[in-house]
Amino acid sequence: MFSGIDEVDWASMEHAYGPADDVPELLRGLASADPAEREAALDGMYGAVHHQGDVYACTLACIPFLFELVVDPGVQDRGGVVELLTSIGGFDLDEDDEAEIDEDEIEGAANYAMAAAAVTAGAGVFFELIADEDPGVRLAAPLALATLHRHPVRVLALLRERLPVEPDEEVRLALVEAAGRVALRHRPLAERVGKWLGLLASRADSPGLRLAALAQLARCSPDGLPGDVVPVVSGLLRQMRSAPEESGDGGEHTPPGGIASREDDEPEPGPDTAPDAEPVDPEPVAPAETGRGEHVATPTLVGQLRSLSAQENAGRGAPWAADLLRTLHVGLDDRVGDRTALLADQLRSPDRRQRIDAVRMSGGLIRAWRGPYEELVALVGDQLSDPEPRLAEAASHVLEELFGLAAPAADALAARLAADPGSWVKTWASGPPGLCSPVKALARLGDARAVPALAAALELPQVAHDVGFAVGHLGATARPLAGALRRRLAEVELDEGAYDRASPLLAGLTALRAGEAAPEVLRVLRGAPEYRGEWLRTAALRALGSFGPAAREAVPELRALVRRPGTASATEAAEALWAVSGDADAVLPVLIEGLQSDQVHDRRAAAVALGALGPRAAVVAPRLRGLLAHEELWLRVDAAIALWEVSGRTRETVAALLTAWEQNRHVRVRVAECLARMGPVPEGSAAAHVLRSELVSVRRHNAMDGGYGSHDIHEDEKLLALCRQALRGTGKGSTS
């Protein structure tokens, strides 16, 4: 084995962490008889040689040796090597990707292309592996074939022929998943695959296999799903819960393929009938948990992932059911009603693990799609009282992100807080403490039952870093906390840690507009240390501005700060001075100079501050109008809004705002805020069309594939409310 490995000039190559001269050792480790050494080697391959899916010259040099490993029956854990090869060779660059490649990325793109060609050229070996004695290899081989082989018709035929004779339930599911992958990558075959999946979904004698077929049908041919998909899936889940655990050891039992491998009237496909279709699903394959055999605990990333998966799936009769349901939900996509009904059924399941999965999937659904979620949220709230800590914790985290949508679970959140006051504040090994999820969720609802928890947090030696934000959501309800916030701010030592200790308190006082705290805030403003002093002064100036005339004792200090024009602090001080004193003559020159700053951030701040002056700043209208053509989109938006505020003219503003709306979805809340203040939006206008189009969209405007922000739901719900407000015309002007 590994003939010629030492003749490769590994030292001349590099991987993610430097010279690749350690790669031969990793390859030999994959063939070791020691399970710990094999796992450490696999971790090294993913961590360095194929780091985050990257392909280096050394990755390409490994491919022949990896193929040697997968075909040698004496090597253990070959399934992991098959998955590694699938990941290395399974990345496809489509035409759009190629068009976006710059000069710095050419070498990397070429490596991807060469890896795909090299692994695809050897993909024929996976035909033999699909019947390998090792179930872990059989588990990995179907997806490798579906992803890498050039003749998808042959692959599809093999998958269907193998299904009735495959003894392992998890491998059967992999065969069905691979068929779905073939359909996604080769769309001309989608109808054929969909027909077969439909037969499996209705006739297979294994509920797990039927569920797998429905999941793949939802992904590749959703029109083929039965109209009653929710009750069908719910029934299958009940069958899976009540059925005895199926054998997965490859022992003798009835092969559960359930139906013939192909329709009787469909001819056997030949090797030359594959359509010329470009792959369309370049999804890299990460190492999967096969659950095969005994694995020793190792400190590697792969080992930790395996351990976490084992803990998560401990005691589950069918741990793969959660993956099937997630796949089904992805396939159902914008069918929010079906997905909501299915999750509601899952949340009523007697199986706690299924409810944990459903809670997490509920969060994913609500994050990405708009819909009526009252029942679903109430069911998530019901999980807070469950004695299983993982279930209650998962529900808490989901509710924390919902803000106003968490209202149906308000009583459950309050009960959770009352039952465990010791958990109101979380402490960590490093960093400041933070409020627990139920406290934040209840505060974000504006529910007064969160106030005792915040009061308790303010009495701790170190104040939770997010107390101020929670106070902001409670508004006037949290007014009783003003005294404690003021007292704690007076105690803050103005040293290098001042910002971390003072900023939560300043945020809370700002939200409450607690003008009586002006002396304490002024102390911080005057004594801000050099370290993070600019940030601390900004927070103090915002607080003083929020106090308005109640902070008049700060006027001399603010006037002194605005005498240093051309700085960010001067603009911030001018904004606060206007809010406190209303002296436009003192602040206008400073803001005009800020509008000419070299820094876009400073110009944006000046534009916003000028808008707050309204008609008193009408003299700057020409300057603001000139910024409507600036290359920075956010500056254009701020300038357009300020132009309307100082001049009252809407035509130019609305045109600029609607252009920005189409160019960047993340400006939509800011644009809608302005349109709502202008209102009413005339029927039939371009603005009305844009707002109504947003309201009928099912997908959230800020939904992202593969990531999300903690305030995404809140921002999207705010956008919808502003669109309705603008159309109702409760603003102060007209957009005509």
Beta strands, then each sheet from edge to edge (+ up, - down):
strand 1: 14-15
strand 2: 18-19
strand 3: 425-426
strand 4: 434-435
sheet 1: 1+ 2-
sheet 2: 3+ 4-
end
